[in-house]
Structures are given as structure tokens and as C-alpha cells.
Amino acid sequence: MKYILSFLLIALLGQGALAMIKTETVEYKQGAAVLEGYLAYDDSFPGKRPGVMVVHEWMGLNDYAKKRAEQLASLGYVAFAADIYGKGVRPKDTKEAGEQVSIYRGDRALMRARAIAGLEELKKCPLTDTFKIAAIGYCFGGGTVLELARSGAKLNGVVSFHGNLYTPHPEDARNIRAKVLVLHGGDDPYVPAEQVAAFQKEMREASVDWQMIIYGGAVHSFTNPASGNDPSKGAAYNPEADRRSWKAMKQFFSEIFQ
């Protein structure tokens, strides 16, 4: 693996000390494909801690996913922002992003394999408690972590933020061993009511331990400020839904990592 080191100081609220958030760009592989992820953890104290994989939106592994990894590190987790598309594959616009998304949504085995590769890379970090692992994802990444759970991956939990809920293989829900939390915009036009209903049916029939929180007035991509503030476009930032969903994730983690 090839590491490029950088450091970020983040002040801990209510404490006089500073936490040293260490970040590393990590090169790894899935089969012959070279991938490039982003690892973050607090270097100010020793010992193992739960690991959380972050899966990016449709624009690929960018600063937004890396920021989320750093936020998780500041909470005391080892966070790894996985790369589903591959090293150097970073869409320049929505057209290129759509082309990348279609590859993985059309090949769920490949989507799962790329997610599993990221999960294994997270586990390689010496600070990761491999018995306490979760995965979160945003938009495309939300659908990816749900697909990872359907693969039967050994996880404590998965969290989807405004993610795609559809799968061509709903019967695979019987393989899910993780607890599932879905955080969904109530007015999301890209994940319509029929998809929500089908997902809930899938979870019930497989007896999955699942939760869904729906945020009224929120549309797609409600956690990302870069989505703008015009809900009529179908994707827009909603600060209240962003805050509430992050809080819900933290509560979920406190339960699954107890």
C-alpha cells in the first residue's frame, strides 16, 4: 500500500487538549483494479476503536466524503472513505457521474466486490477493532452500503443517507447480518414512495433489524451543502435534516457498538 500522509488538528469541544486527526491516502486493490481511499483517525490516544467505512456519492471520492471521514475520526472512530470507481476515476460532471453509477447499479456483484475491498482495507488498520465495524453511505453510497449488507458481509450496522433503496435481488435481504438504518428525505423525487414501500417489504420479509427515519420537507442529497438550497430541483441541502440525521447515526452507533 502507498500512503501519503497529512495532518489535521481538530479542537475537541469542552476539552483543553487537541485531538490529532491523522489522514492517509491509501492505495489498495479489488482484483486487478487499483483503488485509492482515504483513512482518518485520532492519533492522540492509543488503542483499538470501532471502524466505519464511508462510501461516496455519485461524483466519486471527493472532499465531501473525506470530510465525513474526518468527522467520524473526531468522534473516536477509525474511518475509511472507500473508492468504488477506481484510482483517478473522478467524474468532472453529472454526465460522467451518471455513466459511472450505471456501471455499478447494472452490476451488483461488482458493486459489492468494490465495497468489500474497502471494508477489508478498513480492517487492516491496526487501530480498527474488527469486531466493531459499520458502513455509511451517501446517495449512490447509501445504496452501495445496503447492497454490501445484502451480500452477507459481517457488519454491526449500515447507515444510508438519502440513498437508493432499489435492488434487483430483494431475496438477498435474507443474508443481512447487520442492523440497518435508512435516513430518507420525505420529498425525495429520486427515491419515490413505491421504492420506499418495496424496501420496507423486503426488510420485513427477511426479518431484518431495520429502522427508517423520514425527514419531512427534505429532498435528495439533503446532507450536502454543495447541493444548493432549491428543493424544486430535486436535490438540495436541508440543515435540519442534516443535523438530525447525523445525530441519529451517532445514536445508532452507540447502540451497535455497545
C-alpha positions as CSV (number, residue, x, y, z in Angstrom):
1,M,0.0,0.0,0.0
2,K,1.1,3.5,-0.7
3,Y,0.4,6.2,1.9
4,I,0.6,9.9,1.5
5,L,0.4,11.5,5.0
6,S,-1.2,14.7,6.0
7,F,-2.4,16.1,9.4
8,L,-5.4,18.0,10.5
9,L,-5.8,19.5,14.0
10,I,-9.4,19.5,15.3
11,A,-10.2,21.1,18.7
12,L,-12.4,18.9,21.0
13,L,-15.3,20.8,22.4
14,G,-15.3,21.1,26.1
15,Q,-11.7,19.9,26.5
16,G,-8.4,21.7,26.7
17,A,-6.5,19.3,24.6
18,L,-6.3,19.0,20.9
19,A,-7.0,15.8,19.0
20,M,-4.6,14.9,16.3
21,I,-6.6,13.7,13.3
22,K,-4.2,11.8,11.1
23,T,-5.2,11.2,7.5
24,E,-3.7,8.9,4.9
25,T,-4.4,8.4,1.2
26,V,-4.4,4.6,0.8
27,E,-3.8,2.7,-2.5
28,Y,-5.4,-0.7,-2.5
29,K,-6.9,-3.2,-4.9
30,Q,-10.0,-5.1,-5.9
31,G,-8.9,-7.8,-8.2
32,A,-6.8,-6.1,-10.8
33,A,-8.4,-2.7,-10.3
34,V,-6.4,-0.1,-8.4
35,L,-8.4,1.9,-5.9
36,E,-7.5,5.0,-3.8
37,G,-9.2,5.5,-0.4
38,Y,-8.8,7.9,2.5
39,L,-8.2,6.8,6.1
40,A,-8.7,9.1,9.1
41,Y,-8.3,8.5,12.8
42,D,-7.5,10.3,16.1
43,D,-3.8,9.9,16.8
44,S,-3.9,11.5,20.3
45,F,-4.7,8.3,22.2
46,P,-3.7,4.6,21.7
47,G,-5.9,1.6,21.4
48,K,-8.3,0.0,19.1
49,R,-11.7,1.6,18.3
50,P,-14.7,0.8,16.1
51,G,-14.2,1.2,12.3
52,V,-16.6,3.0,10.0
53,M,-16.4,2.8,6.2
54,V,-17.8,5.8,4.2
55,V,-19.0,5.3,0.6
56,H,-19.1,8.4,-1.6
57,E,-21.9,10.0,-3.6
58,W,-22.1,9.6,-7.4
59,M,-19.4,12.2,-8.0
60,G,-16.8,9.8,-6.6
61,L,-14.4,10.0,-3.7
62,N,-14.2,13.8,-3.2
63,D,-13.7,16.3,-0.4
64,Y,-17.2,15.8,0.9
65,A,-16.7,12.1,1.7
66,K,-13.2,12.8,3.1
67,K,-14.7,15.5,5.4
68,R,-17.3,12.9,6.7
69,A,-14.4,10.5,7.4
70,E,-12.6,13.2,9.4
71,Q,-15.8,14.0,11.3
72,L,-16.1,10.3,12.3
73,A,-12.4,10.2,13.3
74,S,-13.1,13.2,15.6
75,L,-15.8,11.1,17.3
76,G,-13.3,8.4,18.1
77,Y,-13.7,6.0,15.2
78,V,-11.3,4.8,12.5
79,A,-12.9,6.0,9.3
80,F,-12.1,4.8,5.8
81,A,-13.6,6.6,2.8
82,A,-13.7,3.9,0.2
83,D,-13.2,4.3,-3.5
84,I,-15.8,2.4,-5.6
85,Y,-14.9,3.8,-9.0
86,G,-11.1,3.3,-9.0
87,K,-8.0,5.4,-8.7
88,G,-8.1,8.5,-10.9
89,V,-11.8,8.0,-11.8
90,R,-13.3,11.2,-10.6
91,P,-16.3,12.4,-12.7
92,K,-16.0,16.0,-13.9
93,D,-19.7,16.5,-14.3
94,T,-23.1,14.8,-13.8
95,K,-22.9,13.1,-17.2
96,E,-19.7,11.3,-16.3
97,A,-21.1,10.6,-12.8
98,G,-24.2,9.0,-14.3
99,E,-22.1,6.8,-16.5
100,Q,-20.1,5.6,-13.5
101,V,-23.3,5.0,-11.4
102,S,-24.8,2.9,-14.3
103,I,-21.8,0.6,-14.3
104,Y,-22.3,-0.5,-10.7
105,R,-26.0,-0.4,-10.5
106,G,-26.0,-2.6,-13.5
107,D,-23.5,-5.0,-12.0
108,R,-24.4,-5.5,-8.3
109,A,-21.7,-8.2,-7.9
110,L,-19.0,-5.6,-8.9
111,M,-20.6,-3.0,-6.6
112,R,-20.5,-5.5,-3.7
113,A,-16.9,-6.5,-4.5
114,R,-15.7,-2.9,-4.5
115,A,-17.4,-2.3,-1.2
116,I,-16.0,-5.4,0.4
117,A,-12.5,-4.4,-0.8
118,G,-12.9,-1.1,1.1
119,L,-14.2,-3.0,4.2
120,E,-11.2,-5.2,4.2
121,E,-8.9,-2.2,3.9
122,L,-10.5,-0.6,6.9
123,K,-9.9,-3.8,8.9
124,K,-6.2,-3.8,8.0
125,C,-5.6,-0.6,10.1
126,P,-4.0,-1.7,13.4
127,L,-6.3,0.6,15.3
128,T,-9.5,-0.9,14.0
129,D,-11.5,-3.2,16.3
130,T,-12.5,-5.7,13.7
131,F,-15.4,-6.9,15.8
132,K,-17.0,-3.5,15.7
133,I,-17.5,-2.4,12.1
134,A,-20.1,-0.3,10.3
135,A,-20.6,1.3,6.9
136,I,-22.3,4.5,5.9
137,G,-23.0,6.0,2.5
138,Y,-24.5,9.0,0.8
139,C,-26.8,8.9,-2.3
140,F,-25.0,6.3,-4.5
141,G,-23.0,5.3,-1.5
142,G,-26.2,4.7,0.6
143,G,-27.4,2.2,-2.0
144,T,-23.9,0.7,-2.0
145,V,-23.8,0.0,1.7
146,L,-27.2,-1.5,1.6
147,E,-26.0,-3.8,-1.2
148,L,-23.0,-4.6,0.9
149,A,-25.3,-5.7,3.7
150,R,-27.3,-7.8,1.3
151,S,-24.1,-9.6,0.4
152,G,-23.9,-11.0,3.9
153,A,-20.9,-9.0,4.9
154,K,-20.1,-9.2,8.6
155,L,-21.0,-5.8,9.9
156,N,-22.6,-4.4,13.1
157,G,-24.6,-1.9,11.1
158,V,-25.1,0.1,7.9
159,V,-26.5,3.6,7.5
160,S,-27.9,5.0,4.3
161,F,-28.2,8.8,3.9
162,H,-30.6,9.7,1.1
163,G,-29.5,6.5,-0.7
164,N,-31.0,4.5,-3.5
165,L,-33.1,1.7,-2.0
166,Y,-33.8,-0.4,-5.1
167,T,-32.2,-3.8,-5.6
168,P,-32.7,-6.3,-8.4
169,H,-32.2,-9.0,-5.8
170,P,-34.5,-8.4,-2.8
171,E,-34.3,-12.0,-1.9
172,D,-30.7,-11.4,-0.8
173,A,-32.0,-9.5,2.2
174,R,-32.1,-12.9,4.0
175,N,-28.3,-12.7,4.0
176,I,-28.2,-9.4,6.0
177,R,-26.4,-9.8,9.4
178,A,-26.2,-6.1,10.1
179,K,-28.6,-3.7,11.7
180,V,-29.9,-1.2,9.1
181,L,-30.7,2.5,9.4
182,V,-32.1,4.4,6.5
183,L,-32.3,8.2,6.7
184,H,-34.5,9.4,3.9
185,G,-35.9,12.7,2.6
186,G,-39.7,12.6,2.6
187,D,-39.9,14.6,-0.7
188,D,-37.0,12.8,-2.5
189,P,-38.1,12.5,-6.1
190,Y,-35.3,10.2,-7.0
191,V,-36.3,7.6,-4.4
192,P,-40.1,7.6,-4.8
193,A,-42.7,6.2,-2.5
194,E,-43.0,2.9,-4.4
195,Q,-39.3,2.3,-3.9
196,V,-39.6,3.0,-0.2
197,A,-42.6,0.6,0.1
198,A,-40.7,-2.1,-1.7
199,F,-37.7,-1.7,0.5
200,Q,-39.8,-1.9,3.7
201,K,-41.4,-5.0,2.3
202,E,-38.0,-6.5,1.6
203,M,-36.8,-5.8,5.1
204,R,-39.9,-7.2,6.8
205,E,-40.0,-10.4,4.8
206,A,-36.3,-11.1,5.6
207,S,-36.9,-10.2,9.3
208,V,-34.1,-7.7,9.2
209,D,-33.4,-5.4,12.3
210,W,-34.1,-2.2,10.4
211,Q,-35.1,1.4,11.0
212,M,-36.2,4.2,8.6
213,I,-36.4,7.9,9.6
214,I,-38.1,10.2,7.1
215,Y,-37.4,13.9,7.2
216,G,-40.4,16.0,6.1
217,G,-39.6,18.7,3.5
218,A,-36.2,17.1,2.7
219,V,-35.3,16.1,-0.9
220,H,-32.4,14.2,-2.3
221,S,-28.8,14.9,-1.1
222,F,-30.1,16.8,2.0
223,T,-26.8,16.4,3.9
224,N,-24.5,18.1,1.3
225,P,-24.3,21.9,1.3
226,A,-23.0,21.7,-2.3
227,S,-26.5,20.6,-3.4
228,G,-27.7,24.2,-3.1
229,N,-30.9,25.4,-1.4
230,D,-33.6,25.0,-4.1
231,P,-35.7,21.9,-3.3
232,S,-37.6,22.3,-6.6
233,K,-34.5,20.9,-8.3
234,G,-35.0,17.6,-6.5
235,A,-31.7,17.8,-4.7
236,A,-31.0,20.4,-2.0
237,Y,-29.3,20.9,1.3
238,N,-31.5,20.8,4.4
239,P,-29.6,21.9,7.5
240,E,-32.2,20.5,9.9
241,A,-32.3,17.1,8.2
242,D,-28.5,17.1,8.0
243,R,-28.2,17.8,11.8
244,R,-30.9,15.3,12.8
245,S,-29.6,12.5,10.5
246,W,-26.1,12.8,11.9
247,K,-27.4,12.7,15.4
248,A,-29.5,9.6,14.5
249,M,-26.4,7.9,13.1
250,K,-24.4,8.7,16.4
251,Q,-27.2,7.2,18.5
252,F,-27.3,4.1,16.2
253,F,-23.6,3.7,16.6
254,S,-23.8,3.9,20.4
255,E,-26.3,1.0,20.2
256,I,-24.5,-1.3,17.8
257,F,-21.0,-0.7,19.3
258,Q,-22.2,-1.1,22.9
